[in-house]
């Protein structure tokens, strides 16, 4: 998200500065703002997808703001209390905007990163969070019963068997032979649940995380599952050496460092997986199995600005 937004802001400013000498050198932060219509938007989106796939991500000189600080550093220290208050107001505003969801586990990580990327603008952060949760992520991801998340975890296990069959078979085997007679949960679920709930905020280093978010926003929520595939693929050799569930967890403990060191290799692996055309079918299948289909409800949302204002006075 930040990589795209910051690069486009700089590119837009640079393009406007050069437009006097070159009438064709026009670029704006809003796709199609020059009146190019749907065709212009398609070209813009295609260009941004290419930029997000560059070997090192968005070029550093495109970025207007240094976003190297982690979410922890933003909310710690002397300045941390004020930032924590901002975070609380954004979360409260979203809970008032969407009373059906309210607050869900993982929201604090999402909101913290969004707040940092949006340069501490609470109203902009709320808008981005609403868009991310309600327009980008699968339906029901943060419902009370986590129906959408549960369906995605089950769909991912099937996707893992299709794309990385040897690894999937090995993890199934480790689950079966573990002590407890079948009590052990599916081994991928132990990690993918946290990955999906926080959009990898607790697992990936900042640069990799923001690049994954760029791809999610540009290509859609299937990137969440493709990223999980990429992580398991990078850790495959380690995991295949495990001979028990305990050894598997030890491998994953050490594997986190390997992912932090992967850098461009992780995003390159995500891109290499391409798309997942089988995913809609798998999601639909498991969503039906997780819970019977319910009549669609149309939430009545208060105005966004009203939600922000109410949270400010709380």
N, C-alpha and C positions, 0 to 999 in steps of 0.2 A: 504494500500500500504506500508506504513512505517513499520507496524508491521511485515508483511511478509518479506520485504527486510532486515530489520535489524536483525530479528531472524535468517534468513537463512545465513546471513553473519557470525554471531557468531557461528551458528551451523556448518557451513562449516569449519570455522577455528578450532573449537573444534574437529571436526571429523578428520581433517587432522592431528592434533596433536596426536590423538589417533590411527591413522591408522597403525603406525609402529608396535604396539602391537597387533592389531586386523585387519587382512586383510579385513574382512567383514565390518569394520566400515568406510564406505566411504559415503560422502554426499557432494554435491556441490551446489553452488548458481544457476548454470545452469542445468536444468533437463536433464538427460541423458548424462552429460558430461563424465561420466565414461564408455561410450560406451554401455550402456544398451538399447539403441534404444527406439522404441515407447513404449514397455512394461515398461521400466524404467521411461519414462515420465509419463505414466498413474499412476504408483505407486507414483511418486513424487506429482502429482497433487492431488491424493486421500489423501495422507498424509497431504498436505497443507490445504485441505478442512477440515480435521479433526482438525488440529491445530487452524484454524480460528473459529471453533465452540466450543473451550474449554470454560468452564464457565467464565473464566476471560480473555479470549483472548489468545494471544501469551504470554507465560511465561515471566515475567519481566527479568529474568536472561539471556534470549536469546537476549535481546536487547542491541545493542552496544552503542546507543546514546539516551540520554534523550530528548524526543520530547514533553515535557510538555508545552512548550511555545505556546501561541496562535499565529495565524497569525497576529493579531493586534500588539502584543508586538514585533514581528520580524520587523515590518515596522514602528515603532514609536521610538521616542527618538533620541539620537545622531547617533546611527547606522542605524536608519530608512531611512535616505535619500539615503544612499548607497544601501540599500536593495530595496528601491523603484525604484532606477535606474535599478537594476537587473531585477525586475519584469517588468518594462517597456520594457526592451530589449527582454525578453522572449516572451511577448505578441506581440511585433513588429515582432520578428522572426517568430512566428506562423502565423501572418497576411501575411507575405511574403511567407511563405511555402504554405499556403492555401488561395489564393486570393479570392476564391469563398465565403469563410466564413469571412475572415478578423478578425475583433474583434466583439464579441457578449457579451451581458449582461451576467454576471456570470463568464466570463473568468478570471477576476482579482482574484476572490476567488479561483478558481481552480488552477491557476498558482501560487498564493501565497503559498498554501498548498504544492503543488508539489515542489516548490523551496525550501521550508523548509525541506521537507522530503529528497530531493536529496542533502542536505547539501550545498545549494547555487551553485550547478553546473548548469550553464545556459544551456550548451549543453545537459546534461542528462535530465534536466527539460523539454526542448523542445521535446526531444524524447518521454518522458513519456506522455506529453500533446498530442502529435500527436497520440500516440497509444490509449490513453484514448478516445479522441474525435472521432477518425476515425475508430478505430477497436473494441472498447468496447461499446460505447454508440450507441443507434439506429441511423440509417441514418436520416439526416435532423434535428437533435436536435438543431443545431445552424445555420441552414439556415436562409436566410433573412426573410422568412415567418414563421419560427419556425414550419414547417410542421410536423416534427417528434415529437416535443414536444407537439403540439396540439393533435396529434393522441394518444400519450401516456396519456395525461390528460383525453381524452374521454374514452380510453380503461380502465383507472384506475377507472373511475366512474362505468363502467360495472363490473369490478372486485370487487369493493366495494359492489355492490348490490348482487353479488354471495357469497362473503365470510362473509360480515357483513351486512346482509339484514336489520336488525332492525335499525342499525345506519344510513344506506344509506336512508332508507325510512324517518327517522326522519329529516335528513338534507334536503331532497327533500321537505318535508312538511314545514320546516322553510323558505325555499326559496319561496315557493308558497304564504305563508301568509304574507311575508314581505311587508312593504310599498314600493310603487313604481310600483305596477302592473306588476310584472314579469321582472323588470329592474335588480333585484338582480341576479348576476351571480351564477352558481352552487357553493355552499359553499365550497366543497372540492377544487375547482380550485384555490380559493384565496390563498391557502397555498401550494398545490402540485406544482403549477407553479414555485414558488421560490425554493421549495425543489429539484425539478428535475433539474432546471437550474444551481443550485450551488452544486448539489450532496450532499445536506444537510449541506453544510459548514456553513450556517447562522443559523442553527437550533439545531444541535447536539453538545454536548460537544466533545472535541478533542478525547478522548479515544474511545467513541462510534462511532464517525465519521470515524476514521481510521479503525476500525473493520468492519464497513459497506463497506468501500472502499475495504478492503481485500476480502470480500464476492463478491462484484461486479466484481473484477478482476478475481477471481477464478471460480465463478459460472455463471457469465454473467449479462447482464443489467436488467434481470427480477428482480434482487435483489432490484433495485431502487423502483419498485412498491410494492414489498413485505415489504420493509422498511416503505413505506407510510401506508400500511395496519397495520403494527405493531404499528405505532404511533397512528393512529385513534383508534385501538383496546385498547391501553393503556388509551386513553382519552375518551373512549366510555361512561362511567358512567357520567362524567362531561357534555358531550354534550347532552346526553339524558335528562338531567335536564333543558336544555335551552328551553324557550317557545317563543323565537323570534330570528330573525337573530342578533339583537343587543346583546342579551344574549349569543348567540353562540360565537360571537367575543370576548366577555368578558371572556367566558370559555377558549377560545383558548389563550388569553393573560396570564391567570393563568396557563394554561396547559403546556406552554413552560418550566416553572420551574419544573413541574412534570417529563417531559421528561429528563431534565438535571439530575434529581435525580434517574432516572430509572436504570442507569448503565447497569449491565449485563442483566437485565430483558428485555431491548429493543432488544438486539441481540438474546437472547433466543426466543423471540417472532417471530423475523424474521425467525430464523431457524425452529421454530415450524410450520410456514405456509408452509414449504416445497417448492414445486415448483408451477408454474402457467402454466399448460399445455394448458389452454385456451387462454393464452396471445397472441401467434402468430396470432391466428384467429382474436382476437379483434383488434390487432394492424393493421392487413391487412385491416379489414373492415373500421376502422376509418381513416386510411391513405388514402384510396380511397375516403372517403366522404369529407375529408378536402380539397383535391386538386386532380384533375385528374392525372393519372400516366403520367410522362414525360419520354422521352427517356433518358436512362442513359448517363451521361457524365463522361469522364475520365479526371480528373484534371491533368494538367501538373505541377508537383511539382519540384522546384529546390532542389538540394541536401540539406539535413538538415544542414550540417556544413556550407554550403554557406549562409543559412538563418541566422544562428547564427552570422557569421562573418559580414554580412551586418548590422544586428541590432546593433552590437558592435560599428560600425563606424558611427552610426546615431546620 
